[in-house]
Amino acid sequence: MNATLEARVSAGLDAAMAAPVRVFAERLAQESGALAVLFYGSNLRTGELEGVLDFYVLLPGPRESGIWPRVSYREWEHEGRTLRAKIATMTMATFHAAASGSLLDTTIWARFVQPSALAWVRDDAARAQVLNAVCAAIVTAARLAVALGPESGLPQDFWRALFRATYRAEFRVEKPGREDTILAANPTHFDGLLSLALDAAPVAYGQDGGRLVPRMAQPERRRIRRWWRRRQRMGKPYNLMRLARATATFDGAARYAAWKVERHTGVKVAVTPWREKHPILAAPGVLWRVWRERDRRA
């Protein structure tokens, strides 16, 4: 892997974060026997503790089969405030394989070309594995950005092409212009990143003022586009299966849903043992109560 890209990513993994985030990550790591815990999302950028903290917990062990990651939600009372977290858990081996583009999944390399930081890591060997995987995610994303992007353009033009393609492929709804929001929110992170990733790929390119002119050979471009078409075709079905699995296995789903409902409607939802055990069956009744309460307040 390119040493310059490694240095850039390594500095990003060491990004500052609020002390409670690191304490929360350590708790998750100790409970699961993790190798590392990555922190990402808007709370990394802002340093705030409101909303939901986003963690990836990376475990030892072989590459997983089937649908992953395992998703859970946790609340923790810390120094007089409630911290909330959504946690995705997978093995380090799965994380690296997905980041390098070896798997059908599109979510890992598209997610980790964006900012992330190490909230907790077991040792230097685990840190090196995380560093290698995140660098691989950036290189995977950069290759596709060039294969799908314009003949020449600003670096942002290539990143936009990448994010638009992945959003269309996945079973998710994003507002138009979401790719611009990502780039505008993280200008320092993306500044110069594409050039470093192409050096590491390696993909030759020229520069014309601020514009980048990739010189990817046509056979390589066709190969990457074939690679992408397969993932594009499988994107929605695969993510639908992942969503279906999550509805049955999402640990803490009822508490997470109750918090979301109260945050967006102002209506507090009691999390009973039955609702905790059967969040899908409980949903219609909860939504009816929320609708009636909002109608009463109107």
C-alpha positions in Angstrom: 0.0 0.0 0.0 1.2 3.5 -0.8 3.1 5.0 2.1 1.7 8.5 1.5 -1.9 7.3 1.5 -1.2 5.3 4.7 0.2 8.4 6.4 -2.9 10.3 5.4 -5.3 7.6 6.6 -3.3 7.0 9.8 -3.7 10.7 10.8 -7.4 10.5 10.1 -7.8 7.4 12.4 -6.2 9.4 15.2 -8.8 12.2 14.9 -9.8 13.8 18.2 -13.2 12.7 19.7 -15.0 13.4 22.9 -13.8 11.3 25.9 -17.2 9.7 26.5 -17.1 8.3 23.0 -13.8 6.5 23.7 -15.1 5.2 27.0 -18.3 3.9 25.3 -16.1 2.2 22.6 -13.9 0.6 25.3 -17.0 -0.9 27.0 -18.2 -2.3 23.7 -14.8 -3.7 22.9 -14.4 -5.4 26.3 -17.8 -6.9 26.2 -17.3 -8.4 22.7 -13.6 -9.2 22.7 -13.0 -6.9 19.8 -9.8 -6.1 18.0 -10.9 -2.5 17.2 -13.8 -0.1 17.3 -14.2 2.5 14.6 -16.3 5.7 15.1 -17.8 7.5 12.2 -20.7 9.7 11.1 -21.7 13.3 11.8 -20.8 13.1 15.5 -17.2 12.5 14.6 -17.2 15.7 12.6 -19.0 17.8 15.1 -17.7 16.4 18.3 -21.3 16.4 19.7 -22.8 13.6 21.8 -26.4 14.2 20.9 -28.3 11.8 18.6 -26.9 8.4 17.9 -23.2 7.6 17.9 -22.1 5.2 15.1 -19.6 2.4 15.8 -18.2 -0.5 13.9 -16.9 -3.2 16.2 -14.3 -5.5 14.5 -13.8 -8.9 16.0 -11.2 -11.6 15.6 -12.1 -14.7 13.6 -12.5 -15.9 10.1 -14.5 -14.2 7.3 -18.2 -14.5 7.9 -20.7 -16.1 5.5 -24.3 -15.1 4.9 -25.6 -11.7 5.8 -23.6 -9.3 8.0 -23.0 -7.2 10.0 -25.0 -7.8 13.2 -26.6 -4.5 14.2 -27.6 -3.4 17.7 -28.6 -0.4 19.7 -27.3 0.6 23.1 -28.1 3.3 25.7 -25.6 4.1 28.5 -25.9 6.5 31.3 -22.6 8.3 31.6 -22.0 11.2 34.0 -25.6 12.3 34.1 -26.5 12.0 30.4 -27.8 9.3 28.2 -25.5 8.2 25.4 -27.0 6.3 22.5 -25.2 4.2 19.9 -25.9 2.1 16.9 -23.4 -0.7 16.6 -22.4 -2.8 13.5 -20.4 -5.9 14.4 -18.3 -8.1 12.1 -15.0 -9.8 12.0 -11.9 -7.9 10.9 -11.5 -10.5 8.1 -14.9 -9.7 6.7 -14.3 -6.0 7.0 -11.0 -6.2 5.0 -12.5 -8.4 2.3 -15.5 -6.0 1.9 -13.2 -3.0 1.9 -11.0 -4.4 -0.8 -14.0 -5.1 -3.1 -13.7 -8.9 -2.9 -17.4 -9.2 -1.8 -20.7 -8.2 -3.4 -21.2 -5.7 -0.6 -21.0 -2.0 -1.6 -21.5 -0.4 1.8 -18.1 -0.8 3.4 -15.8 0.8 0.9 -18.4 3.5 0.1 -18.8 4.2 3.9 -15.0 4.2 4.7 -13.8 6.3 1.9 -15.5 8.9 4.2 -14.0 10.0 7.5 -13.7 7.5 10.4 -11.5 7.3 13.5 -10.2 4.6 15.9 -12.1 5.0 19.1 -10.4 1.9 20.6 -7.8 -0.6 19.4 -6.4 -3.6 21.1 -2.7 -3.3 20.0 -0.4 -2.2 17.1 -1.1 -5.3 15.1 -4.9 -4.6 15.2 -4.3 -1.0 14.3 -2.2 -2.1 11.3 -5.1 -4.3 10.1 -7.6 -1.4 10.4 -5.2 0.9 8.6 -4.8 -1.6 5.7 -8.5 -2.1 5.4 -9.4 1.6 5.3 -6.7 2.3 2.7 -8.1 -0.6 0.7 -11.6 0.9 0.9 -10.4 4.2 -0.4 -8.5 2.6 -3.3 -11.5 0.5 -4.2 -13.8 3.6 -4.2 -11.2 5.7 -6.2 -10.9 3.1 -9.0 -14.7 3.0 -9.4 -14.9 6.8 -9.2 -12.5 7.0 -12.2 -14.2 4.2 -14.1 -17.6 5.8 -13.8 -16.6 9.5 -13.8 -15.8 12.0 -16.5 -12.9 11.9 -18.9 -11.5 14.8 -16.9 -12.9 16.9 -14.1 -12.4 18.2 -10.6 -11.8 15.6 -7.9 -15.3 16.3 -6.6 -16.8 15.3 -9.9 -15.4 11.8 -9.6 -16.5 11.4 -6.0 -20.0 12.6 -7.0 -20.1 10.0 -9.7 -19.2 7.3 -7.1 -21.7 8.3 -4.5 -24.5 8.7 -6.9 -23.9 5.2 -8.3 -23.7 3.6 -4.9 -26.9 5.3 -3.6 -28.8 4.1 -6.7 -27.5 0.6 -6.3 -28.5 0.3 -2.6 -31.9 -0.3 -1.1 -32.1 3.1 0.6 -33.6 6.5 0.0 -31.3 9.6 -0.1 -32.4 13.1 -0.9 -31.1 14.5 -4.2 -27.7 16.1 -3.7 -26.7 13.9 -0.8 -23.3 13.4 -2.5 -22.8 17.2 -2.4 -23.6 17.2 1.3 -21.0 14.6 2.0 -18.3 16.5 0.1 -19.3 19.9 1.6 -19.2 18.5 5.1 -15.8 17.0 4.8 -13.7 19.2 2.5 -10.4 18.6 4.4 -10.8 14.9 4.3 -11.4 14.8 0.5 -8.9 17.4 -0.4 -6.1 15.6 -2.3 -7.4 12.2 -1.4 -8.3 11.0 -4.9 -4.7 11.7 -6.2 -3.2 9.7 -3.3 -5.6 6.8 -3.9 -4.8 6.7 -7.6 -1.1 6.7 -6.8 -1.7 3.7 -4.5 -4.0 1.9 -7.0 -2.0 2.5 -9.2 -3.9 4.5 -11.9 -2.0 7.0 -14.0 -3.4 10.5 -14.3 -2.4 14.0 -15.4 -3.4 17.3 -14.1 -4.7 20.4 -16.0 -4.9 23.2 -13.5 -7.2 21.9 -10.8 -8.7 19.3 -13.1 -7.7 15.6 -13.0 -7.3 13.6 -16.2 -7.2 9.9 -15.5 -5.3 7.6 -17.9 -7.0 4.4 -17.0 -6.4 1.8 -19.8 -9.7 0.8 -21.5 -9.4 -2.9 -20.6 -9.1 -2.0 -17.0 -12.0 0.4 -17.2 -14.1 -2.3 -18.8 -13.1 -4.8 -16.1 -14.0 -2.4 -13.3 -17.3 -1.6 -14.9 -18.1 -5.3 -15.2 -17.2 -5.7 -11.6 -19.5 -2.8 -10.7 -22.5 -4.0 -12.9 -22.6 -7.3 -10.9 -22.7 -5.4 -7.6 -25.2 -2.9 -9.0 -27.6 -5.7 -10.0 -27.3 -7.4 -6.6 -27.3 -4.2 -4.6 -31.0 -3.8 -3.9 -31.8 -7.5 -3.3 -28.7 -7.9 -1.1 -29.5 -4.8 1.0 -33.2 -5.9 1.2 -32.1 -9.2 2.7 -29.8 -7.4 5.1 -32.7 -5.1 6.1 -35.0 -8.2 6.6 -32.4 -9.9 8.7 -31.9 -6.7 10.8 -35.6 -6.5 11.6 -35.4 -10.0 13.2 -31.9 -9.7 14.9 -31.6 -5.9 15.7 -30.7 -6.1 19.4 -32.4 -3.1 21.0 -34.7 -2.3 18.1 -37.6 -1.3 20.3 -35.6 1.1 22.3 -34.1 2.6 19.2 -37.5 3.0 17.6 -39.0 4.6 20.7 -36.2 7.1 20.9 -36.6 8.0 17.2 -40.4 8.4 17.6 -40.0 10.7 20.6 -37.2 12.7 18.9 -39.3 13.3 15.7 -42.8 13.6 17.2 -42.4 14.6 20.8 -44.5 11.6 21.8 -42.9 9.4 24.5 -43.3 5.6 23.8 -43.1 3.2 26.7 -40.8 0.2 26.0 -42.6 -2.7 27.6 -41.1 -6.2 27.8 -43.5 -7.4 25.1 -42.6 -4.5 22.8 -38.9 -5.2 23.5 -39.3 -8.8 22.5 -41.7 -8.2 19.5 -40.8 -4.8 18.0 -42.3 -5.6 14.6 -45.6 -6.9 16.0 -45.8 -3.9 18.3 -45.2 -1.3 15.6 -48.8 -0.9 14.4 -50.1 -0.3 17.9 -47.4 2.1 18.7 -47.9 4.1 15.5 -51.7 4.3 16.3 -51.0 5.6 19.8 -48.6 8.2 18.4 -51.0 9.3 15.8 -53.8 9.7 18.4 -51.6 11.6 20.8 -50.4 14.0 18.1 -54.0 14.5 17.0 -55.1 15.2 20.6 -52.3 17.8 20.9 -53.2 19.6 17.7 
